[in-house]
């Protein structure tokens, strides 16, 4: 059941990426991050109150606050990287997040993976790199901010799992999004950015709904699955979804090599599922 939830969350992330791509045409990325956090925070809070779950235990607060810092830094770093660099050459760096999550989970939470699972994760990372770009990490604009984003997101999912040992997922999601509202809002004020939203309200609401489903699915899956596996499914399904959306909606072409890599990613996801 946990694998089904993780796969559903990964599919929701692909839908969110599509909505975010459309919204980014009319609204700056950081303002979009802030508005999405503003919209989902009260929903998470209401879900927690209606769930009648207990309040977080003392052990929750340290990993929870670390997570807020990590995802805030990652969001700002990603926004800066995409502003100064080329998206096609920078996005492959994000496929490092499963490796970061798997290594930190082993070092911090003493959670190990089998050789089959490690092989599948590394093969998926390699395939994502080859589908999106190449292995060139030379000093081009945006590389280090994107590396920062990858490291922070890969680490944050491990601290998410630790925090979820002491609190309900709805509470954790509410605190995370409220923290994003505060941190990103402060950055926007310092940069003298505007907060006014001028775009499609319905598309923003749809994006917020899919975003909320993706986050909640990921948090519930983390209660039962290894963080490295959850992050690998997210990135693997995400790159395949991006390729398919490009073909169906933007008349993009898929090369024979990319098609073979998609088949390989599917096979490695099956290996992860069979060995879980």
N, C-alpha and C positions, 0 to 999 in steps of 0.2 A: 504493500500500500504506500509506503514512504517513497518508493521509486516512482510510482504513478504520480504522486503529488509533486515530486521533484521535476519530472518530465513536463507536467502541466504548468508548473512555474516557469520552466525554461521556454515553453511555447508562449506563455504570457509575456515574457521578456522580449521575444521577437516582435510581438504585436506592439509592445510599448516602444521599441526602437523605431518601428515604422511610424507610429504617431508622433514620436519625438522628432523624427526627420522632417515630417510635414510642418510641425509647429516651429521648428528652428528656422524656417524660411521667413517667418514674420516676427519672431520674438527672440531677443538675445538669449543664449544658453543659460546664463546664470539667473536671469529673471524667470526663465522657464522652470529651473530647479526650485526656485523660491516659491512660485505659485503652486507647483505640484505638491510641495511639502505643506503649504498652507491649506490646500484642499483636503488632503488625506488625514491630517492630524486630528481634526474633530471626529472623523469617522472611526479611526482606530480607538480613540478615547471612549466613544460611545459603545463600541463593541466590547471593550474591556469592562465597562461598567455593567453592561447587560449580561456578561458572561458569568458574573458572580465569582470570578477567580480571586484567590487571595492576593494581597499586596506583595511586592517583591521582598525577598529576604535580603539580609545584609550583604551576602556574598555577591549580589547582583550588581552593585553600583560601580565597582571598579571596571570590570569588563564592559559594562554598558557605556560608561563615559569614554573609555578608550575607543569604543566603536564609533561613537558620535564624532570624536576628533578625527578618526581615520577616514570616515566617509565624507566628512566635510572637506578635509584636505584633498581627498581624491577628486571630489566634484570640482573644486576650484582649480586643481592642477590640470584636470582634463579640459576644462573650459579654456584655460590659458594655452594649453598645448594645441588645441584645435584652432585657436585664433592665430597663432604664429606659425604653425606648420601645416603640412598637407595631410588630410584625413587618411588617404589611401596608404600612406607610408607609416602612419603612426598607430592606427587601430590594431595592426597585428601584435603590437607590444602587449595589449590587454590580454592576449591568450596566455601570458605568463601567470595570470592569477591562479589557475588551478595548481600549478607547481608550488607557488608561494603558500597557498592554503594547505596543500598536502604536507609540505615540509614543516610549516609552523605548527600544524596539528600534531605532527609526530614529536616535535621538540617541546611544545608547550602543554599539550594534553595527553601525550604518550599514546596517541592513536596511530597504529601502523596500518599499512596497506600490503596486500599480497603482491608478489612479483607480477602476476597477471594484471592486477589493477594499476600498478606503476607503469607497466608497459603500455596499457591502454591510454592512460593519462598523457604520457609523453608522446605517444603516436598522434593523439588528437591535437595536442599543442603544436606538433610539427606540421600536421595537416592544415591547421588554421593559419599558421604562418605562411605556408605555401599558397593557400587560397587567397589570402588578403594581400600578400606582398612578398617580402623576402626576409633574409636574416640580417640585412645591413642595418646596424645600429650606430652608424657613424654619426659624428656630431652635427646633425642637421637640426634646424629649428624645431623645438617642441619635444625632442627625444627625452630629455631628463624630466620635464614635467609629466610626460606620459608614463615613464618608468615609475615615477612617484605615485601616480594614480594606480598603476597595476599593483605595486607593492602594498599600498594602503587597502585597496579592495580585497586583495588576496588575504591580507591579515585580518581584515574586519570580519570576514565570515567565520573565522576561528573564534574570535572574541564573542561573536553573536552566539555561537553554540555554547560557550562557557556561560554567558549571561542567561541563556534560556534554561539552564539548570536551576535557576533561582527565581524565575519570573515567567508569567504568561506571555505568549507571542504577541497578543494584542497590546499589552502594556509596553513591551519592548519596541514594537513598531511605532506606537504613539510617542514614546520618548525620543526615539531616533528622529522622527520627522519633525518634532518640536525643536530638537537640537539643530536640525538643518535650517529651520526657519530662522532661528536666532543667529547661527554662525554665518550663513550665507547672507542674511539680512544686514549684519554688521559689515561684511565685506562690500556689499553693494552701497551702503551708506558711505564708507570710506572712499569708494571709487566714484561716488556721486552719480550712481546709476539711478534711473527712474524705476519705480515699482508699478507703474500703470500698465495694464495688459491691454493690448490692441490686436486682437486676433479672433479666431473662431472660438467662441465660448463652448460650443458643443464638442469640438475636437479636443479642447483642453479638458473638458469633463470626461470624455471617453478615454483620453490618455491617463487621467488620474485614476479612473476605475481599473484599467488594465494594469497600471503601475501598482495599485494596491493589491490586486490579485497575485501579481508576480511576487511581491515582497512577502505577503502572507504565506503563499505556497512554499517559498524558500525557507521561511522561518519554521514552519511546521515540519518540513522535510528534515531540517537540521536537528530536530529533536531525536531523530532516529538514524540519520545517515552521516557518514564521514564528510567533513567540510570539503575535502578535495574532490570527492565524487559529485557533490552538489554543484560545486563551481565548474567542474569539467562538463557536466551535462548542460549547464547554463551556457557556457562558451561554445560547446560543440553544436548544440541545437541552434544557438544564436547565429552562428556563421552560416549554417545551412538555411536558416530562415531568411537571413539577409540576402543570400544568393537567389532564393526562390522569389522573394518580393521584388528584387531587381528585375528578374525575368518577366514576372507577371504584370508588374505595374509600371516599370520604367524602361521596358524594351531593351534591357541589358542582355548581353550575350554571355553564355557559360561555355568556357573552353572544355575540350575533352579532358585535359588534366584536372580542371576544377571538378568536373563530374566524377572522375575516378576518386578524387580526394573526398568528395561527399560520401561516396559509397564506403570508403575506408573509415570515415568518421562514424557512420552508422554502424559498421561492424564493431568498432571499438566501444561504442556506447553499449552494444549488445554484450560485449565481453564484461564491461563494468557491471551490467545488470545481472548477468549469469554468475558472477563471482562475488556478489554482495550477499 
